Amino acid sequence: MAKRIALLGSTGSIGTQTLDVIAHDPERYDVVGLSAGTNVALLLEQVKQFRPGVVSVATKELADELRPLLPAGTRVLYGDEGAAEVAAGTGADMVVTAVMGSRGLKPALAAIEAGITIGLANKETLISAGHLVTAAAKRRGVCLLPIDSEHSAIFQCLNGESRDDVARLTITASGGSFRDRTREQLAGVTVAEALRHPNWSMGAKITIDSATMVNKGLEVIEAHWLFDMPYEQIDVLLHPESIIHSMVEFVDNSVIAQLGNPDMRVPIQYALTYPQRFPTPTKRLDLAAAGRLHFAPMDMVRFPCLRLAFECGKGGGTLPTVYSAANEVAVARFLGGEIEFLAIEAIIETALERHERLADPDLEQIAYADNWARELAASLYTA
């Protein structure tokens, strides 16, 4: 029987690659719902190919524009409620949350409450509300299957192992577009330069996050919640080739690593087919062709956003929410040409300095902190 998949964020980088995996083996999957933002043209192409029963877009206006173009019998919804309906009301066996930013939180919680397995590619779900999401997943018996390559690697390395035997998690980092530049050389870098990631094909926001190392900071916080690991036992290691995606060190000093070419379709498919494995539409890893693998310790002075992430994670409460939300606005402003690249980290740090942390926030308090951080981030460094 085909696995029924609901996909949130279908027109983004992870969403389109998820559908590429599904298209490679169409008999194995049934796409029952798609949720997107404003890219109606691409969503329409996806609907025609995968024939979901329900789709959702960002606004009522876009839904009205899309409705007459859809096949007969396809429902169109919009907004947060529409995304939550795609997640929890389509009879899916699995929901892949690939939507960007804090918008992924409520649909993910709705799916968890419905008892549906989550394929997690939306970091902010755990960044902002890790305590709520993991508690709900435990209460409902829902499995959170990581799709990020680093967390998928750790998940795979832990298969069959006792968590009591784990000494340390090591998340690898490519270093991003500017890994070979000093801080002085970052002054005046362009958007086009920042978007040239040396290894991965990703969306614009995550590519900028890779250059600032915010992405790695978010991954550290996410790993803390996914694997119930203290921050003191999570390391980040610079690995320019992106061949080793992460490693797990055990109490006997043995280390298990997961290797592969930098292609997101591998961890996406592993989440879709877990616990089974099937051929993927990707290239085999050739270590002889790779030749050498390089590693270096992370420099927290060179990458202050990573230091801030560890501090936010340890501080907990609403700090990770503010970190993520302020960054999201700052990155959008950089991509729009409003601010310099180095202003991204300055905006994040200022937001954290001005924020009054709440220790154990509920969803309403998380939303308030998120909105507060966005408004502040939008107001800083304006002409």
C-alpha positions in Angstrom: 0.0 0.0 0.0 1.4 3.4 -0.9 2.4 5.7 1.9 0.2 8.8 2.1 2.4 12.0 2.3 1.3 15.5 3.1 4.0 18.1 2.3 4.2 21.5 3.8 6.4 24.0 1.9 6.2 22.1 -1.4 7.6 24.9 -3.6 10.7 25.5 -1.6 14.1 23.7 -1.9 13.4 20.8 0.4 9.8 20.5 -0.9 10.8 20.3 -4.5 13.5 17.7 -3.7 11.0 15.7 -1.7 8.7 15.6 -4.7 11.7 14.6 -6.8 12.3 11.6 -4.5 8.6 10.7 -4.7 8.5 11.0 -8.5 11.5 8.6 -8.7 9.3 5.8 -7.1 5.7 6.9 -7.6 4.2 3.5 -6.7 5.5 3.8 -3.2 3.8 7.1 -2.3 0.5 8.9 -2.6 0.7 12.7 -2.2 -2.5 13.6 -0.3 -1.9 17.3 0.5 0.4 20.2 -0.6 1.0 23.5 1.2 2.9 26.4 -0.3 3.3 30.1 0.1 3.0 32.4 -2.9 4.5 30.4 -5.8 1.1 29.5 -7.3 2.6 28.7 -10.7 4.9 26.0 -9.4 2.3 24.7 -7.0 -0.1 24.3 -9.9 2.5 22.2 -11.8 2.9 20.0 -8.7 -0.8 19.6 -8.4 -1.1 18.5 -12.0 1.7 15.9 -11.5 0.8 14.5 -8.0 -3.0 15.1 -7.8 -3.4 15.8 -4.1 -6.9 16.1 -2.7 -6.1 19.3 -0.8 -3.8 22.2 -1.4 -3.1 25.4 0.7 -1.6 28.8 -0.1 -0.6 31.8 1.9 -3.7 34.1 1.3 -7.3 34.0 0.3 -6.5 36.1 -2.8 -4.0 33.4 -3.9 -6.5 30.7 -3.1 -9.2 32.4 -5.3 -6.6 32.8 -8.1 -5.7 29.1 -7.9 -9.2 27.5 -7.4 -10.4 27.7 -11.1 -7.2 26.2 -12.3 -7.3 23.1 -10.2 -8.5 19.6 -11.2 -12.0 18.8 -10.3 -12.3 17.6 -6.7 -9.2 19.3 -5.4 -9.9 21.6 -2.4 -7.9 24.8 -1.9 -7.4 26.4 1.5 -5.2 29.2 2.7 -3.3 30.6 5.7 -2.3 28.9 8.9 -5.6 27.1 9.1 -5.1 25.7 5.6 -1.6 24.5 6.3 -2.8 22.8 9.5 -5.6 21.1 7.6 -3.2 19.8 5.0 -1.0 18.5 7.9 -3.7 16.9 10.1 -6.8 16.6 8.0 -5.8 14.7 4.8 -5.4 11.2 6.3 -1.6 11.3 5.8 0.6 8.6 7.1 3.5 11.1 7.3 3.8 14.9 7.2 7.0 16.4 5.8 7.4 19.9 7.3 9.6 21.8 4.8 8.0 25.2 5.2 10.5 28.0 6.1 10.5 29.7 9.5 8.1 29.8 12.4 5.1 29.1 10.2 5.9 25.4 10.4 5.2 25.2 14.2 1.3 25.1 14.3 0.9 22.7 11.4 3.5 20.4 13.0 1.7 20.4 16.3 -1.6 19.8 14.6 -0.1 16.7 12.9 1.4 15.5 16.1 -1.9 15.8 17.9 -3.4 13.7 15.1 -0.8 11.0 15.7 0.9 11.5 12.4 4.6 10.7 11.9 6.7 13.9 11.2 9.5 14.2 8.6 11.1 17.3 10.1 12.9 19.7 7.8 11.7 22.8 9.5 14.2 23.7 12.2 12.2 26.5 13.8 9.6 23.9 15.0 12.1 22.7 17.6 14.0 26.0 17.9 11.0 28.0 19.1 9.0 25.3 20.9 11.2 22.2 21.4 9.9 21.7 24.9 6.3 21.7 23.7 6.9 19.7 20.5 8.9 16.9 22.0 6.5 16.6 25.0 3.5 16.4 22.6 5.3 13.8 20.4 6.1 11.7 23.4 2.5 11.9 24.7 1.0 11.0 21.4 3.7 8.4 20.5 4.7 10.2 17.4 8.0 9.7 15.7 10.0 12.8 14.7 12.2 11.7 11.7 14.9 14.2 11.0 15.4 15.3 7.4 18.3 17.7 7.8 21.4 15.9 6.6 23.2 16.4 9.9 20.4 15.1 12.1 19.6 12.3 9.7 23.3 11.3 10.0 23.1 11.2 13.8 19.8 9.4 13.7 21.4 6.7 11.5 24.5 6.4 13.6 22.3 5.9 16.7 20.3 3.0 15.1 20.7 -0.1 17.3 22.7 1.8 19.9 21.9 2.6 23.6 21.6 6.3 24.2 23.3 5.7 27.6 26.4 4.8 25.7 26.6 8.1 23.7 29.4 10.5 24.9 29.2 13.2 22.3 27.5 14.3 19.0 29.6 16.1 16.4 27.8 18.1 13.7 29.9 19.0 10.7 29.8 22.3 9.0 31.0 23.2 5.5 31.8 26.8 6.5 29.5 28.2 3.8 30.2 30.7 1.1 32.8 32.7 3.0 34.6 30.0 4.9 38.0 31.1 3.6 37.5 34.8 4.3 38.6 36.7 7.4 36.1 38.9 9.2 37.8 41.9 7.7 37.1 40.5 4.2 33.4 40.2 4.9 32.8 43.9 4.8 30.9 44.8 1.7 30.3 41.2 0.4 27.4 41.0 -2.1 24.2 38.9 -2.0 25.4 37.1 -5.1 28.6 36.1 -3.4 26.8 35.0 -0.3 24.5 32.7 -2.4 27.4 30.8 -3.9 27.5 27.8 -1.6 30.5 25.6 -2.4 28.8 22.2 -1.8 25.0 22.3 -1.4 22.1 23.4 -3.6 19.7 25.1 -1.2 17.3 27.9 -0.9 18.4 31.5 -0.5 17.7 31.8 3.2 19.4 28.7 4.3 22.4 29.5 2.1 22.8 32.8 3.9 22.4 31.1 7.2 25.2 28.7 6.2 27.5 31.7 5.5 26.7 33.3 8.9 26.8 29.9 10.7 23.3 30.6 12.0 22.2 27.4 10.2 24.6 25.4 12.2 23.6 27.1 15.4 19.9 26.2 14.7 21.1 22.6 14.1 22.8 22.5 17.5 19.6 23.6 19.2 17.6 21.1 17.1 20.0 18.3 18.0 19.6 19.0 21.7 15.8 18.4 21.4 15.8 15.6 18.9 18.4 13.5 20.8 17.9 14.8 24.3 21.6 15.7 24.5 23.1 18.4 26.8 24.7 21.3 24.9 28.0 20.4 26.6 28.0 17.1 24.7 27.4 18.7 21.2 30.3 19.8 19.1 30.6 21.5 15.7 33.5 20.6 13.4 34.5 22.4 10.2 34.5 19.9 7.3 34.7 21.7 3.9 33.9 18.7 1.7 30.5 17.9 3.4 31.1 14.2 3.0 30.8 13.3 6.6 27.5 14.7 7.6 27.8 14.1 11.4 29.4 11.7 13.9 28.5 10.0 17.2 31.2 9.3 19.8 30.5 6.6 22.3 31.8 6.1 25.9 34.4 3.6 24.6 35.9 6.3 22.4 34.7 4.6 19.2 33.1 7.0 16.6 30.4 6.1 14.1 30.0 8.5 11.2 27.5 8.7 8.3 29.0 9.6 4.9 27.6 10.5 1.5 27.6 13.0 -1.3 26.1 16.4 -0.4 22.6 15.7 -1.8 19.5 16.3 0.3 17.5 13.6 -1.5 19.3 10.9 0.5 18.2 12.0 4.0 14.7 13.0 2.6 14.2 9.5 1.2 15.6 7.8 4.4 12.9 9.7 6.4 10.2 8.7 3.9 11.1 5.0 3.9 12.4 4.5 7.4 13.2 1.9 8.6 13.8 0.5 5.1 16.3 1.6 2.5 15.8 1.8 -1.2 17.8 3.0 -4.2 17.9 6.8 -4.6 18.2 9.1 -7.7 21.6 10.2 -6.4 25.3 9.5 -7.2 27.4 6.9 -5.3 30.1 8.3 -3.0 33.6 7.7 -4.5 36.1 8.3 -1.7 39.0 7.6 -4.0 37.8 10.5 -6.2 37.3 12.7 -3.1 41.0 12.0 -2.2 41.2 13.8 1.1 38.9 15.0 3.8 39.7 18.0 5.9 38.7 19.1 9.4 39.3 22.1 11.6 37.8 23.3 14.9 35.1 25.9 14.8 36.3 29.5 15.5 33.6 31.2 17.6 35.2 34.6 17.1 35.1 34.2 13.3 31.5 32.9 13.5 29.9 34.7 16.5 26.4 33.6 15.4 27.3 30.0 16.4 28.5 31.2 19.8 25.2 33.0 20.2 23.3 29.9 19.4 25.0 27.8 22.1 24.3 30.6 24.6 20.6 30.8 23.5 20.2 27.0 23.7 21.7 26.9 27.2 19.7 29.9 28.3 16.5 28.3 26.9 13.1 29.8 27.2 12.3 32.4 24.6 15.9 33.1 23.7 16.1 30.6 20.8 12.8 32.0 19.4 14.3 35.5 19.4 17.5 34.3 17.8 15.7 32.6 15.0 13.1 35.3 14.4 15.6 38.2 14.4 17.8 36.3 12.0 14.9 35.5 9.6 14.1 39.2 9.3 17.8 40.2 9.0 18.5 37.7 6.3 15.4 38.9 4.3 16.7 42.5 4.6 20.2 41.5 3.4 18.7 39.6 0.5 16.6 42.7 -0.3 19.7 44.9 -0.3 18.7 46.9 2.8 21.6 46.0 5.1 25.2 44.8 4.9 26.1 41.1 5.5 27.7 41.7 8.9 24.6 43.6 10.1 22.8 40.2 10.3 24.8 39.1 13.3 24.6 42.6 14.8 20.8 42.6 14.6 20.6 39.1 16.2 22.9 40.1 19.1 21.1 43.4 19.7 17.7 41.5 19.8 19.1 39.1 22.3 20.6 41.8 24.5 17.3 43.7 24.7 15.0 40.7 25.2 13.6 39.8 28.6 13.7 36.0 28.6 10.6 33.9 29.6 11.8 30.6 31.0 8.9 28.2 30.1 6.8 29.9 27.4 3.5 28.6 26.1 2.5 29.0 22.4 1.1 32.5 23.0 4.2 33.7 24.7 6.4 32.2 21.9 4.3 34.0 19.3 4.7 37.2 21.2 8.5 36.8 21.5 8.7 35.9 17.8 6.7 39.1 16.8 8.7 41.3 19.1 12.0 40.1 17.7 10.8 40.6 14.1 9.6 44.1 14.8 12.9 45.0 16.4 15.0 43.4 13.7 13.1 45.3 11.1 13.8 48.6 12.9 17.5 48.3 13.4 20.1 49.7 10.9 17.6 51.7 9.0 18.5 54.8 7.1 
